[in-house]
Amino acid sequence: MANNETTKATVAKTSVVKAEAEKVVAKAGASVAETVKKVETKAEPVKKAVAEKKTAAKTTAKKTAKTVKKAVTKAEPAEQVFLQYADGEATIEEISAKVREKFISEGHRASAIKSVRIYLKPEERAAYYVINDKNAGRVDLF
């Protein structure tokens, strides 16, 4: 009978241990589920914020692309002005370059140029200039 009682006691202890284990597992399962819910609840605003940022970035990119397209389409066409007199011809760019070169050759720095006014006198074959409202001079047109 001792064997029988030992077996019964072992079975009883096993049942108690099993019941306790089930309680711990159930409690752990509940706390895991609660933790998952808390994390999901806290993650929701983050997900929404990320989605909003992506949408804002796409919108900004589209607006920028439209602005660039408008700027490109509104760009002025290339323009070149020629001065012709008797047998000579010069472009405004060439005359401006001559004025700047002469100013620099007189010992001034190119970075010192803030304003340039050029007066064309084709009958004299000359361009008169005033740089920075101080320095005046003359260059040949042709």
NORUR-V610738 format. One record per pair of residues at least 24 apart in sequence whose C-alpha atoms are under 10 Angstrom apart, sorted by the first residue. I is the first residue (numbers start at 1). GAP is how many residues later the second one is. D is the distance in whole Angstrom. If there is no record, write none. Layout:
i->(I & I)
gap->(GAP & GAP)
d->(D & D)
This chain:
i->(83 & 83 & 83 & 83 & 84 & 84 & 84 & 85 & 85 & 85 & 85 & 85 & 85 & 86 & 86 & 86 & 87 & 88 & 88 & 88 & 88 & 89 & 89 & 89 & 90 & 90 & 91 & 91 & 92 & 92 & 92 & 94 & 94 & 95 & 95 & 95 & 95 & 95 & 95 & 95 & 96 & 96 & 96 & 98 & 98 & 98 & 98 & 98 & 99 & 99 & 99 & 99 & 99 & 99 & 99 & 99 & 99 & 99 & 100 & 100 & 101 & 102 & 102 & 102 & 103 & 103 & 103 & 103 & 103 & 103 & 103)
gap->(37 & 39 & 58 & 59 & 38 & 57 & 58 & 36 & 37 & 38 & 40 & 56 & 57 & 36 & 37 & 39 & 55 & 34 & 37 & 53 & 54 & 33 & 52 & 53 & 51 & 52 & 50 & 51 & 26 & 28 & 49 & 47 & 48 & 25 & 31 & 32 & 44 & 45 & 46 & 47 & 31 & 33 & 43 & 29 & 40 & 41 & 42 & 43 & 28 & 29 & 30 & 31 & 32 & 37 & 38 & 39 & 40 & 41 & 29 & 31 & 38 & 35 & 36 & 37 & 26 & 27 & 28 & 32 & 33 & 34 & 35)
d->(9 & 8 & 9 & 10 & 8 & 10 & 9 & 10 & 6 & 8 & 8 & 10 & 9 & 9 & 9 & 10 & 9 & 9 & 9 & 8 & 6 & 10 & 8 & 7 & 7 & 6 & 9 & 10 & 10 & 10 & 10 & 9 & 10 & 9 & 10 & 8 & 8 & 8 & 7 & 9 & 9 & 9 & 10 & 9 & 10 & 7 & 8 & 9 & 8 & 9 & 7 & 9 & 9 & 10 & 8 & 8 & 7 & 9 & 10 & 9 & 10 & 9 & 9 & 8 & 10 & 10 & 8 & 8 & 9 & 8 & 10)
